[in-house]
Amino acid sequence: MLILKNRRILALLVAMFTVFNVQAGVWVDSSKAGGSLEEQILYYTNRFRASQGLKPLQLDPSISQQALRHSQDMANGSTGFGHEGFEERVAIVSKKMGRVAAAAENVAYGTLDAEAVVNGWIKSPGHRRNMLGDYNLIGIGTADKGRITFFTQVFIKH
């Protein structure tokens, strides 16, 4: 019985260690890299932040709803590619969660996977600055138009 308990504990510890990696003192949930496209983007964004000694961003559903809507609008052509309507998106988030202290947004499009889009943002000084900003929440939305995917990240300090 004691040996069986120890094996269970060992198996549990091994399972936990395979799910989590420690980077720069921050737990990064590596299982998210295999989830939805949005979860993968969150994973790679937080992995980058951890490599720079920053805390992970928390994915927020109401912010993600605004990011998704923007990606869909870009994909269907009802808005051009860019940041049109950003202030409105932040105002809607602010109505739902209270005062927003700071906000930023990254957008991209192409035939990219999660790691490639995050790496592209990392290589761009303005996008990189947003990813490393003093934010605690993030919303992520993606929308497809044929083989092209439109990506939006909305960063919020609340």
DSSP file with accessible surface (Angstrom, degrees, kcal/mol):
  #  RESIDUE AA STRUCTURE BP1 BP2  ACC     N-H-->O    O-->H-N    N-H-->O    O-->H-N    TCO  KAPPA ALPHA  PHI   PSI    X-CA   Y-CA   Z-CA
    1    1 A M     >        0   0  160      0, 0.0     4,-2.3     0, 0.0     5,-0.2   0.000 360.0 360.0 360.0 -44.6    0.0    0.0    0.0
    2    2 A L  H  >  +     0   0  121      2,-0.2     4,-2.3     1,-0.2     5,-0.2   0.914 360.0  49.3 -63.9 -41.4    2.8    2.4    0.9
    3    3 A I  H  > S+     0   0  113      1,-0.2     4,-2.3     2,-0.2    -1,-0.2   0.923 110.0  51.5 -64.6 -41.9    4.6    1.7   -2.3
    4    4 A L  H  > S+     0   0   81      1,-0.2     4,-2.2     2,-0.2    -2,-0.2   0.920 110.0  49.4 -62.3 -42.0    1.5    2.2   -4.4
    5    5 A K  H  X S+     0   0  111     -4,-2.3     4,-2.6     1,-0.2    -1,-0.2   0.923 110.8  50.0 -62.2 -44.8    0.9    5.6   -2.7
    6    6 A N  H  X S+     0   0   89     -4,-2.3     4,-2.8     1,-0.2    -1,-0.2   0.884 110.0  50.6 -63.2 -38.5    4.4    6.6   -3.4
    7    7 A R  H  X S+     0   0  171     -4,-2.3     4,-2.9     2,-0.2    -1,-0.2   0.892 110.7  49.5 -65.4 -40.5    4.1    5.6   -7.1
    8    8 A R  H  X S+     0   0  157     -4,-2.2     4,-2.5     2,-0.2    -2,-0.2   0.920 112.6  47.1 -63.2 -43.2    0.9    7.6   -7.3
    9    9 A I  H  X S+     0   0   95     -4,-2.6     4,-2.8     2,-0.2    -2,-0.2   0.939 113.5  48.3 -63.4 -45.5    2.6   10.6   -5.8
   10   10 A L  H  X S+     0   0  109     -4,-2.8     4,-2.7     1,-0.2     5,-0.2   0.932 112.0  49.2 -60.6 -44.6    5.6   10.2   -8.1
   11   11 A A  H  X S+     0   0   59     -4,-2.9     4,-2.6     2,-0.2    -1,-0.2   0.907 111.5  49.8 -61.8 -40.6    3.2    9.8  -11.1
   12   12 A L  H  X S+     0   0  106     -4,-2.5     4,-2.7     2,-0.2    -2,-0.2   0.935 111.7  47.8 -64.2 -43.2    1.4   13.0  -10.1
   13   13 A L  H  X S+     0   0   99     -4,-2.8     4,-2.5     2,-0.2    -2,-0.2   0.916 112.2  49.0 -64.3 -41.8    4.6   14.9   -9.7
   14   14 A V  H  X S+     0   0   82     -4,-2.7     4,-2.0     2,-0.2    -1,-0.2   0.936 112.2  48.9 -62.4 -44.6    5.9   13.7  -13.1
   15   15 A A  H  X S+     0   0   49     -4,-2.6     4,-1.2    -5,-0.2    -2,-0.2   0.926 112.2  48.4 -62.0 -42.8    2.6   14.7  -14.7
   16   16 A M  H  X S+     0   0   94     -4,-2.7     4,-1.7     1,-0.2     3,-0.4   0.913 110.5  51.3 -64.6 -40.4    2.6   18.1  -13.0
   17   17 A F  H  < S+     0   0  142     -4,-2.5    -1,-0.2     1,-0.2    -2,-0.2   0.844 107.1  52.7 -69.4 -29.9    6.2   18.8  -14.1
   18   18 A T  H  < S+     0   0   95     -4,-2.0    -1,-0.2     1,-0.2    -2,-0.2   0.773 110.4  49.1 -75.6 -22.1    5.5   17.9  -17.7
   19   19 A V  H  < S+     0   0   48     -4,-1.2    11,-1.7    -3,-0.4    12,-0.8   0.808 112.7  50.3 -83.8 -30.3    2.6   20.4  -17.7
   20   20 A F  E  <  -A   29   0A  66     -4,-1.7     2,-0.4     9,-0.2     9,-0.2  -0.898  60.0-169.9-116.8 138.8    4.6   23.2  -16.2
   21   21 A N  E     -A   28   0A  62      7,-1.9     7,-2.1    -2,-0.4     2,-0.6  -0.954  21.1-134.3-116.5 143.0    8.0   24.7  -17.2
   22   22 A V  E     +A   27   0A  83     -2,-0.4     2,-0.4     5,-0.2     5,-0.2  -0.861  29.7 171.3 -98.7 123.1    9.7   27.2  -15.0
   23   23 A Q  E >  S-A   26   0A  53      3,-2.0     3,-2.1    -2,-0.6    -2,-0.0  -0.986  70.3 -17.4-132.5 122.8   11.1   30.2  -16.9
   24   24 A A  T 3  S-     0   0   66     -2,-0.4     3,-0.1     1,-0.3    -1,-0.1   0.846 124.6 -58.3  54.3  34.8   12.6   33.2  -15.1
   25   25 A G  T 3  S+     0   0   67      1,-0.2     2,-0.4     0, 0.0    -1,-0.3   0.588 114.4 113.5  76.6   8.0   10.8   32.2  -11.9
   26   26 A V  E <   -A   23   0A  25     -3,-2.1    -3,-2.0    24,-0.1     2,-0.4  -0.943  68.4-124.6-116.3 132.5    7.4   32.2  -13.5
   27   27 A W  E     -A   22   0A 154     -2,-0.4     2,-0.5    -5,-0.2    -5,-0.2  -0.624  26.8-166.8 -74.5 126.7    5.2   29.1  -14.0
   28   28 A V  E     -A   21   0A   8     -7,-2.1    -7,-1.9    -2,-0.4     2,-1.2  -0.974  19.7-133.5-117.3 122.0    4.3   28.8  -17.7
   29   29 A D  E >   -A   20   0A  48     -2,-0.5     3,-1.2    -9,-0.2     4,-0.2  -0.618  22.4-175.6 -79.0  98.8    1.5   26.3  -18.5
   30   30 A S  G >  S+     0   0   27    -11,-1.7     3,-1.2    -2,-1.2     4,-0.3   0.671  73.7  74.8 -73.1 -14.3    3.0   24.5  -21.5
   31   31 A S  G >  S+     0   0   65    -12,-0.8     3,-1.3     1,-0.2    -1,-0.3   0.788  84.7  67.4 -67.8 -22.0   -0.1   22.5  -22.1
   32   32 A K  G X  S+     0   0   77     -3,-1.2     3,-1.6     1,-0.3    -1,-0.2   0.734  82.0  74.2 -70.2 -21.2   -1.7   25.6  -23.5
   33   33 A A  G <  S+     0   0   22     -3,-1.2    -1,-0.3     1,-0.3    -2,-0.2   0.753  98.6  47.5 -64.4 -18.3    0.6   25.5  -26.5
   34   34 A G  G <  S+     0   0   69     -3,-1.3    -1,-0.3    -4,-0.3    -2,-0.2   0.374 100.4  84.5-101.4   3.9   -1.5   22.6  -27.7
   35   35 A G  S <  S-     0   0   28     -3,-1.6    -3,-0.1     1,-0.2     5,-0.0   0.251  93.0 -33.8 -84.6-149.4   -4.9   24.3  -27.2
   36   36 A S     >  -     0   0   53      1,-0.1     4,-2.5     4,-0.0    -1,-0.2  -0.142  66.2-101.2 -63.6 166.6   -6.8   26.7  -29.4
   37   37 A L  H  > S+     0   0   46      1,-0.2     4,-2.4     2,-0.2     5,-0.2   0.914 125.8  51.2 -57.7 -41.1   -5.0   29.2  -31.6
   38   38 A E  H  > S+     0   0   47      1,-0.2     4,-2.4     2,-0.2    -1,-0.2   0.916 109.6  49.3 -65.2 -40.8   -5.8   31.9  -29.0
   39   39 A E  H  > S+     0   0   64      1,-0.2     4,-2.6     2,-0.2    -1,-0.2   0.882 110.2  51.5 -65.7 -36.1   -4.4   29.7  -26.2
   40   40 A Q  H  X S+     0   0   49     -4,-2.5     4,-2.7     2,-0.2     5,-0.2   0.913 109.0  49.9 -66.3 -41.7   -1.3   29.1  -28.2
   41   41 A I  H  X S+     0   0    1     -4,-2.4     4,-2.5     2,-0.2     5,-0.2   0.923 111.2  49.7 -62.8 -42.2   -0.8   32.8  -28.7
   42   42 A L  H  X S+     0   0   22     -4,-2.4     4,-2.9     2,-0.2     5,-0.3   0.938 110.4  51.2 -59.6 -45.7   -1.3   33.4  -25.0
   43   43 A Y  H  X S+     0   0   19     -4,-2.6     4,-2.5     1,-0.2    -2,-0.2   0.948 113.4  42.5 -57.6 -51.9    1.3   30.7  -24.3
   44   44 A Y  H  X S+     0   0   38     -4,-2.7     4,-2.1     2,-0.2    -1,-0.2   0.871 114.5  51.7 -68.1 -33.7    3.9   32.1  -26.6
   45   45 A T  H  X S+     0   0    0     -4,-2.5     4,-2.5    -5,-0.2    -1,-0.2   0.947 113.8  43.2 -65.3 -47.2    3.2   35.7  -25.4
   46   46 A N  H  X S+     0   0   17     -4,-2.9     4,-2.8     2,-0.2    -2,-0.2   0.849 110.4  56.1 -70.1 -30.9    3.6   34.7  -21.8
   47   47 A R  H  X S+     0   0   76     -4,-2.5     4,-2.0    -5,-0.3    -1,-0.2   0.932 110.0  46.2 -63.9 -42.5    6.7   32.6  -22.5
   48   48 A F  H  X S+     0   0   19     -4,-2.1     4,-0.9     2,-0.2    -2,-0.2   0.937 112.6  49.5 -64.0 -46.5    8.3   35.7  -24.1
   49   49 A R  H ><>S+     0   0    9     -4,-2.5     5,-2.8     1,-0.2     3,-1.0   0.924 110.0  51.8 -58.5 -42.7    7.2   37.9  -21.1
   50   50 A A  H ><5S+     0   0    1     -4,-2.8     3,-2.0     1,-0.3    -1,-0.2   0.898 103.6  57.5 -61.8 -38.0    8.7   35.3  -18.7
   51   51 A S  H 3<5S+     0   0   68     -4,-2.0    -1,-0.3     1,-0.3    -2,-0.2   0.731 108.2  48.2 -65.6 -18.7   12.0   35.3  -20.6
   52   52 A Q  T <<5S-     0   0   93     -3,-1.0    -1,-0.3    -4,-0.9    -2,-0.2   0.207 124.3-104.2-103.3   9.5   12.1   39.0  -19.9
   53   53 A G  T < 5S+     0   0   56     -3,-2.0     2,-0.3     1,-0.2    -3,-0.2   0.682  76.6 135.8  79.4  19.3   11.3   38.6  -16.2
   54   54 A L      < -     0   0   54     -5,-2.8    -1,-0.2    -6,-0.2    -2,-0.1  -0.693  58.1-105.8-102.4 154.7    7.7   39.8  -16.5
   55   55 A K        -     0   0  166     -2,-0.3    -1,-0.1     1,-0.1   -29,-0.0  -0.371  44.3 -98.7 -70.9 152.6    4.5   38.3  -15.0
   56   56 A P        -     0   0   42      0, 0.0     2,-0.3     0, 0.0    -1,-0.1  -0.333  33.4-118.1 -71.3 151.9    2.1   36.4  -17.3
   57   57 A L        -     0   0    1    -15,-0.2     2,-0.5    80,-0.0    80,-0.2  -0.693  23.1-129.5 -85.4 145.6   -0.9   38.0  -18.7
   58   58 A Q  E     -b  137   0B 118     78,-2.4    80,-2.3    -2,-0.3     2,-0.4  -0.838  19.7-123.6 -97.8 130.9   -4.3   36.6  -17.8
   59   59 A L  E     -b  138   0B  66     -2,-0.5    80,-0.2    78,-0.2    78,-0.0  -0.584  27.1-160.3 -74.0 126.5   -6.7   35.9  -20.6
   60   60 A D     >  -     0   0   31     78,-2.7     4,-2.7    -2,-0.4     5,-0.2  -0.946  14.2-147.2-113.8 128.1  -10.0   37.8  -20.1
   61   61 A P  H  > S+     0   0  105      0, 0.0     4,-2.0     0, 0.0    -1,-0.1   0.862  98.0  49.9 -63.2 -38.8  -13.2   36.7  -21.9
   62   62 A S  H  > S+     0   0   25      2,-0.2     4,-1.3     1,-0.2     5,-0.1   0.886 114.0  45.4 -71.3 -33.2  -14.7   40.2  -22.3
   63   63 A I  H  > S+     0   0    0      2,-0.2     4,-2.3     1,-0.2    76,-0.3   0.914 111.7  52.9 -71.8 -40.7  -11.4   41.6  -23.7
   64   64 A S  H  X S+     0   0   18     -4,-2.7     4,-3.1    74,-0.3     5,-0.2   0.862 102.9  58.6 -62.0 -34.4  -11.1   38.5  -26.0
   65   65 A Q  H  X S+     0   0   84     -4,-2.0     4,-2.4     1,-0.2    -1,-0.2   0.917 108.2  45.4 -61.4 -40.7  -14.7   39.2  -27.2
   66   66 A Q  H  X S+     0   0    5     -4,-1.3     4,-2.1     2,-0.2    -2,-0.2   0.894 113.2  49.7 -69.4 -39.8  -13.6   42.7  -28.4
   67   67 A A  H  X S+     0   0    0     -4,-2.3     4,-2.5     2,-0.2    74,-0.3   0.923 111.8  49.0 -64.2 -42.1  -10.4   41.3  -30.0
   68   68 A L  H  X S+     0   0   61     -4,-3.1     4,-2.9    72,-0.2     5,-0.2   0.933 109.2  51.8 -62.2 -46.6  -12.4   38.6  -31.8
   69   69 A R  H  X S+     0   0  104     -4,-2.4     4,-2.6     1,-0.2    -1,-0.2   0.908 110.6  48.7 -58.7 -41.1  -14.9   41.1  -33.1
   70   70 A H  H  X S+     0   0    2     -4,-2.1     4,-2.4     2,-0.2    -1,-0.2   0.933 111.4  48.8 -66.5 -43.2  -12.0   43.3  -34.4
   71   71 A S  H  X S+     0   0    0     -4,-2.5     4,-2.5     1,-0.2    -2,-0.2   0.915 112.8  48.6 -61.5 -41.8  -10.4   40.3  -36.1
   72   72 A Q  H  X S+     0   0   90     -4,-2.9     4,-2.7     2,-0.2     6,-0.3   0.910 110.0  51.6 -63.6 -42.4  -13.8   39.3  -37.6
   73   73 A D  H  X>S+     0   0   50     -4,-2.6     6,-1.5    -5,-0.2     5,-1.1   0.888 112.2  46.0 -63.2 -39.1  -14.3   42.9  -38.9
   74   74 A M  H ><5S+     0   0    9     -4,-2.4     3,-0.6     4,-0.2    -1,-0.2   0.915 113.3  50.2 -67.9 -41.2  -10.9   43.0  -40.5
   75   75 A A  H 3<5S+     0   0    8     -4,-2.5    -2,-0.2     1,-0.2    -1,-0.2   0.885 114.3  42.6 -65.7 -38.5  -11.5   39.5  -42.1
   76   76 A N  H 3<5S-     0   0  103     -4,-2.7    -1,-0.2    -5,-0.2    -2,-0.2   0.484 112.0-118.3 -89.8  -0.8  -14.9   40.4  -43.5
   77   77 A G  T <<5S+     0   0   54     -3,-0.6    -3,-0.2    -4,-0.6    -4,-0.1   0.507  78.7 124.0  82.6   5.5  -13.8   43.8  -44.7
   78   78 A S  S   <S+     0   0   78     -5,-1.1     2,-0.3    -6,-0.3    -4,-0.2   0.714  84.7  23.2 -74.5 -14.6  -16.1   45.9  -42.6
   79   79 A T  S    S-     0   0   15     -6,-1.5    -2,-0.3    -9,-0.1    -1,-0.1  -0.982  91.9-110.0-141.0 151.4  -13.1   47.7  -41.2
   80   80 A G        -     0   0   44     -2,-0.3     2,-0.3     1,-0.1     4,-0.3  -0.274  47.3 -81.6 -73.6 166.1   -9.6   48.0  -42.7
   81   81 A F  S    S+     0   0  104     -7,-0.1     2,-0.3     2,-0.1    -1,-0.1  -0.511  96.2  51.1 -67.7 127.8   -6.6   46.3  -41.4
   82   82 A G  S    S-     0   0   16     -2,-0.3    26,-0.1     2,-0.1    -8,-0.1  -0.982 104.9 -46.0 145.5-150.0   -5.3   48.3  -38.5
   83   83 A H    >   +     0   0   87     -2,-0.3     3,-2.1    24,-0.1     4,-0.2   0.159  68.1 148.5-111.8  18.3   -6.4   49.8  -35.2
   84   84 A E  T 3  S+     0   0  127      1,-0.3    -2,-0.1    -4,-0.3    -5,-0.0  -0.279  74.5  17.6 -54.8 130.4   -9.6   51.5  -36.3
   85   85 A G  T 3> S+     0   0   16      3,-0.0     4,-2.2     4,-0.0    -1,-0.3   0.529  82.0 132.9  84.8   7.7  -12.1   51.5  -33.4
   86   86 A F  H <> S+     0   0   37     -3,-2.1     4,-2.4     1,-0.2     5,-0.2   0.920  71.6  51.3 -57.9 -45.9   -9.5   50.8  -30.8
   87   87 A E  H  > S+     0   0  140      1,-0.2     4,-2.4    -4,-0.2    -1,-0.2   0.887 109.6  51.2 -60.8 -37.5  -10.8   53.5  -28.4
   88   88 A E  H  > S+     0   0  138      2,-0.2     4,-2.3     1,-0.2    -1,-0.2   0.899 108.2  51.5 -65.7 -40.8  -14.3   52.1  -28.7
   89   89 A R  H  X S+     0   0   17     -4,-2.2     4,-2.2     1,-0.2    -2,-0.2   0.927 111.6  46.9 -61.6 -43.2  -13.1   48.6  -27.9
   90   90 A V  H  X S+     0   0   25     -4,-2.4     4,-2.9     1,-0.2    -2,-0.2   0.902 110.0  53.6 -66.5 -38.9  -11.3   49.9  -24.8
   91   91 A A  H  X S+     0   0   49     -4,-2.4     4,-2.2    -5,-0.2    -1,-0.2   0.907 108.7  49.3 -62.7 -40.1  -14.5   51.9  -23.8
   92   92 A I  H  X S+     0   0   62     -4,-2.3     4,-1.6     2,-0.2    -1,-0.2   0.929 112.2  47.9 -65.0 -43.2  -16.6   48.7  -24.0
   93   93 A V  H  X S+     0   0    1     -4,-2.2     4,-2.5     1,-0.2     5,-0.3   0.930 110.3  52.8 -61.8 -43.2  -14.1   46.8  -21.9
   94   94 A S  H  X S+     0   0   40     -4,-2.9     4,-2.3     1,-0.2    -1,-0.2   0.888 106.0  53.2 -62.0 -38.5  -14.0   49.7  -19.4
   95   95 A K  H  < S+     0   0  187     -4,-2.2    -1,-0.2     1,-0.2    -2,-0.2   0.867 114.1  43.2 -63.3 -36.0  -17.8   49.6  -19.1
   96   96 A K  H  < S+     0   0  112     -4,-1.6    -2,-0.2    -3,-0.2    -1,-0.2   0.852 130.6  19.7 -79.1 -36.9  -17.7   45.9  -18.3
   97   97 A M  H  < S-     0   0   37     -4,-2.5    -3,-0.2     1,-0.4    -2,-0.2   0.460 105.1-112.5-117.8  -1.3  -14.8   45.9  -15.8
   98   98 A G  S  < S+     0   0   34     -4,-2.3    -1,-0.4    -5,-0.3    -2,-0.1  -0.467  71.4   5.1  96.7-173.7  -14.4   49.4  -14.5
   99   99 A R        -     0   0  193     -2,-0.2     2,-0.6     1,-0.1    -4,-0.0  -0.122  60.8-148.8 -51.7 131.0  -11.6   51.9  -15.1
  100  100 A V        -     0   0   25     58,-0.1    58,-0.2     1,-0.1     3,-0.1  -0.921   6.4-165.7-102.2 121.3   -8.9   50.8  -17.5
  101  101 A A  S    S-     0   0   46     56,-2.4     2,-0.3    -2,-0.6    57,-0.2   0.821  70.5  -5.9 -78.4 -32.2   -5.5   52.3  -16.5
  102  102 A A  E     -C  157   0B  38     55,-1.1    55,-2.6     2,-0.0     2,-0.3  -0.983  62.3-173.1-160.3 153.9   -3.7   51.6  -19.8
  103  103 A A  E     +C  156   0B  30     -2,-0.3     2,-0.3    53,-0.2    53,-0.2  -0.992   5.8 170.8-151.5 152.0   -4.4   49.7  -23.1
  104  104 A A  E     -C  155   0B   8     51,-1.8    51,-2.9    -2,-0.3     2,-0.3  -0.952  14.7-148.3-153.7 167.7   -2.6   48.7  -26.2
  105  105 A E  E     -C  154   0B   9     -2,-0.3     2,-0.4    49,-0.2    49,-0.2  -1.000   6.0-164.1-147.1 141.2   -3.3   46.5  -29.3
  106  106 A N  E     -C  153   0B   0     47,-2.5    47,-2.9    -2,-0.3     2,-0.3  -0.983  14.3-178.6-119.5 137.7   -1.4   44.3  -31.7
  107  107 A V  E     +C  152   0B   7     -2,-0.4     2,-0.3    45,-0.2    45,-0.2  -0.946   7.5 159.3-131.1 155.7   -2.8   43.2  -35.0
  108  108 A A  E     -C  151   0B  16     43,-1.8    43,-3.1    -2,-0.3     2,-0.3  -0.963  14.9-162.1-160.5 165.7   -1.4   41.0  -37.8
  109  109 A Y  E     +C  150   0B 128     -2,-0.3     2,-0.3    41,-0.2    41,-0.2  -0.983  33.9  87.7-152.4 157.1   -2.6   38.9  -40.7
  110  110 A G  E    S-C  149   0B  13     39,-1.8    39,-2.5    -2,-0.3     2,-1.1  -0.911  84.5 -53.8 149.4-172.5   -1.2   36.1  -42.8
  111  111 A T  S    S+     0   0  106     -2,-0.3     2,-0.3    37,-0.2    37,-0.1  -0.576  86.2 139.1 -96.3  66.7   -0.8   32.4  -43.1
  112  112 A L        -     0   0   67     -2,-1.1     2,-0.2    37,-0.1    -2,-0.1  -0.831  47.4-140.4-115.2 149.8    0.8   32.2  -39.7
  113  113 A D     >  -     0   0   95     -2,-0.3     4,-2.4     1,-0.0     5,-0.2  -0.430  43.9 -90.9 -94.3 179.1    0.6   29.8  -36.8
  114  114 A A  H  > S+     0   0    0      1,-0.2     4,-2.3     2,-0.2     5,-0.2   0.916 125.2  47.9 -59.4 -46.9    0.6   31.1  -33.2
  115  115 A E  H  > S+     0   0   70      1,-0.2     4,-2.7     2,-0.2    -1,-0.2   0.916 112.2  50.0 -64.0 -40.0    4.4   30.9  -32.7
  116  116 A A  H  > S+     0   0   38      2,-0.2     4,-2.2     1,-0.2    -1,-0.2   0.909 110.9  47.7 -66.8 -42.0    5.1   32.7  -36.0
  117  117 A V  H  X S+     0   0    3     -4,-2.4     4,-2.2     2,-0.2    -1,-0.2   0.931 114.0  47.2 -67.0 -40.8    2.7   35.6  -35.3
  118  118 A V  H  X S+     0   0    1     -4,-2.3     4,-2.6    -5,-0.2    -2,-0.2   0.939 111.7  50.8 -65.8 -41.0    4.1   36.1  -31.8
  119  119 A N  H  X S+     0   0   59     -4,-2.7     4,-1.8    -5,-0.2    -1,-0.2   0.886 108.6  52.9 -63.0 -37.2    7.6   36.0  -33.2
  120  120 A G  H  X S+     0   0   41     -4,-2.2     4,-0.7     2,-0.2    -1,-0.2   0.920 110.1  47.1 -62.8 -43.2    6.7   38.6  -35.7
  121  121 A W  H >< S+     0   0    8     -4,-2.2     3,-0.9     1,-0.2     7,-0.5   0.903 109.1  55.0 -65.0 -38.5    5.3   40.9  -33.0
  122  122 A I  H 3< S+     0   0   27     -4,-2.6    -1,-0.2     1,-0.2    -2,-0.2   0.891 106.8  50.9 -61.9 -37.2    8.5   40.3  -31.0
  123  123 A K  H 3< S+     0   0  176     -4,-1.8    -1,-0.2    -5,-0.2    -2,-0.2   0.629  96.1  80.3 -77.5 -12.9   10.7   41.4  -33.9
  124  124 A S  S <X S-     0   0   37     -3,-0.9     4,-3.3    -4,-0.7     5,-0.3  -0.858  76.7-143.4 -97.8 120.1    8.6   44.6  -34.4
  125  125 A P  H  > S+     0   0   94      0, 0.0     4,-2.3     0, 0.0     5,-0.2   0.878  97.6  45.0 -53.4 -44.0    9.7   47.3  -31.9
  126  126 A G  H  > S+     0   0   28      2,-0.2     4,-1.8     1,-0.2     5,-0.1   0.923 117.0  44.1 -67.4 -43.4    6.2   48.8  -31.4
  127  127 A H  H  > S+     0   0   48      2,-0.2     4,-2.3     1,-0.2    -1,-0.2   0.904 113.0  52.5 -66.7 -41.1    4.5   45.4  -31.0
  128  128 A R  H  X S+     0   0   90     -4,-3.3     4,-1.9    -7,-0.5    -2,-0.2   0.909 106.0  54.1 -59.8 -43.7    7.3   44.2  -28.8
  129  129 A R  H  < S+     0   0  168     -4,-2.3     4,-0.4    -5,-0.3    -1,-0.2   0.912 108.5  49.6 -58.7 -42.0    6.8   47.2  -26.5
  130  130 A N  H >< S+     0   0   35     -4,-1.8     3,-1.2     1,-0.2    -1,-0.2   0.928 109.6  50.9 -62.4 -43.2    3.1   46.4  -26.2
  131  131 A M  H 3< S+     0   0    0     -4,-2.3    -1,-0.2     1,-0.3    -2,-0.2   0.806 115.5  42.5 -65.4 -28.7    3.9   42.7  -25.3
  132  132 A L  T 3< S+     0   0   48     -4,-1.9    -1,-0.3    -5,-0.2    -2,-0.2   0.348  93.1 120.7 -98.2   5.3    6.4   43.9  -22.6
  133  133 A G  S <  S-     0   0   17     -3,-1.2     2,-2.2    -4,-0.4    -3,-0.1  -0.074  81.9 -91.4 -68.9 169.2    4.1   46.7  -21.3
  134  134 A D  S    S+     0   0  114     23,-0.0     2,-0.3   -80,-0.0    -1,-0.1  -0.497  79.2 132.0 -81.7  70.6    2.8   47.0  -17.7
  135  135 A Y        -     0   0   34     -2,-2.2    22,-0.3    -4,-0.1     3,-0.1  -0.880  40.3-172.2-120.4 155.8   -0.4   45.1  -18.4
  136  136 A N        +     0   0   66     20,-1.8   -78,-2.4    -2,-0.3     2,-0.3   0.530  69.9  51.8-122.0 -14.3   -2.0   42.3  -16.5
  137  137 A L  E     -bD  58 156B  23     19,-2.5    19,-2.5   -80,-0.2     2,-0.3  -0.903  58.1-173.4-125.0 154.5   -4.9   41.2  -18.8
  138  138 A I  E     -bD  59 155B   0    -80,-2.3   -78,-2.7    -2,-0.3     2,-0.4  -0.992  11.3-159.0-144.3 147.2   -5.1   40.3  -22.4
  139  139 A G  E     - D   0 154B   0     15,-2.3    15,-2.7    -2,-0.3     2,-0.4  -0.983  14.1-168.6-121.7 139.4   -7.8   39.5  -24.9
  140  140 A I  E     + D   0 153B   5     -2,-0.4     2,-0.3    13,-0.2   -72,-0.2  -0.996   8.6 172.4-132.2 132.9   -7.0   37.5  -28.1
  141  141 A G  E     - D   0 152B   1     11,-2.3    11,-2.2    -2,-0.4     2,-0.3  -1.000   6.5-174.2-141.2 141.9   -9.1   37.0  -31.1
  142  142 A T  E     - D   0 151B  19     -2,-0.3     2,-0.3     9,-0.2     9,-0.2  -0.966   0.8-176.3-132.8 148.8   -8.5   35.4  -34.5
  143  143 A A  E     - D   0 150B  14      7,-2.0     7,-3.2    -2,-0.3     2,-0.3  -0.990  16.3-137.4-145.6 141.1  -10.7   35.2  -37.6
  144  144 A D  E     - D   0 149B 110     -2,-0.3     2,-0.4     5,-0.2     5,-0.2  -0.752  15.3-177.0-101.4 144.2  -10.1   33.4  -40.9
  145  145 A K  E >  S- D   0 148B 126      3,-3.1     3,-2.0    -2,-0.3     2,-0.3  -0.879  74.2 -54.4-133.1  98.2  -10.8   34.6  -44.4
  146  146 A G  T 3  S-     0   0   73     -2,-0.4    -1,-0.0     1,-0.3     0, 0.0  -0.519 120.8 -21.1  66.1-127.9   -9.9   31.7  -46.7
  147  147 A R  T 3  S+     0   0  217     -2,-0.3     2,-0.4    -3,-0.1    -1,-0.3   0.467 121.0  94.3 -91.3  -2.1   -6.3   30.7  -45.8
  148  148 A I  E <   - D   0 145B  59     -3,-2.0    -3,-3.1   -37,-0.1     2,-0.4  -0.761  60.2-157.3 -92.9 135.5   -5.5   34.1  -44.2
  149  149 A T  E     -CD 110 144B  16    -39,-2.5   -39,-1.8    -2,-0.4     2,-0.5  -0.925   4.8-149.3-112.5 137.2   -5.9   34.6  -40.5
  150  150 A F  E     -CD 109 143B  22     -7,-3.2    -7,-2.0    -2,-0.4     2,-0.4  -0.905  17.6-162.1-103.2 132.7   -6.4   38.0  -38.8
  151  151 A F  E     -CD 108 142B   0    -43,-3.1   -43,-1.8    -2,-0.5     2,-0.4  -0.932  11.0-178.2-120.1 139.5   -5.0   38.3  -35.3
  152  152 A T  E     -CD 107 141B   1    -11,-2.2   -11,-2.3    -2,-0.4     2,-0.4  -0.996   5.7-174.8-137.5 132.2   -5.7   40.8  -32.6
  153  153 A Q  E     -CD 106 140B   0    -47,-2.9   -47,-2.5    -2,-0.4     2,-0.5  -0.994   7.1-166.6-118.2 130.2   -4.2   41.1  -29.1
  154  154 A V  E     -CD 105 139B   1    -15,-2.7   -15,-2.3    -2,-0.4     2,-0.4  -0.986   7.3-158.1-117.9 122.3   -5.7   43.7  -26.7
  155  155 A F  E     -CD 104 138B   0    -51,-2.9   -51,-1.8    -2,-0.5     2,-0.4  -0.845  11.8-175.6-101.5 136.1   -3.6   44.5  -23.6
  156  156 A I  E     -CD 103 137B   0    -19,-2.5   -19,-2.5    -2,-0.4   -20,-1.8  -0.992  21.2-155.0-134.6 137.6   -5.2   46.0  -20.5
  157  157 A K  E      C  102   0B  74    -55,-2.6   -56,-2.4    -2,-0.4   -55,-1.1  -0.963 360.0 360.0-106.9 119.3   -3.9   47.2  -17.2
  158  158 A H              0   0  106     -2,-0.6   -58,-0.1   -58,-0.2   -59,-0.1  -0.923 360.0 360.0-122.3 360.0   -6.7   47.0  -14.7
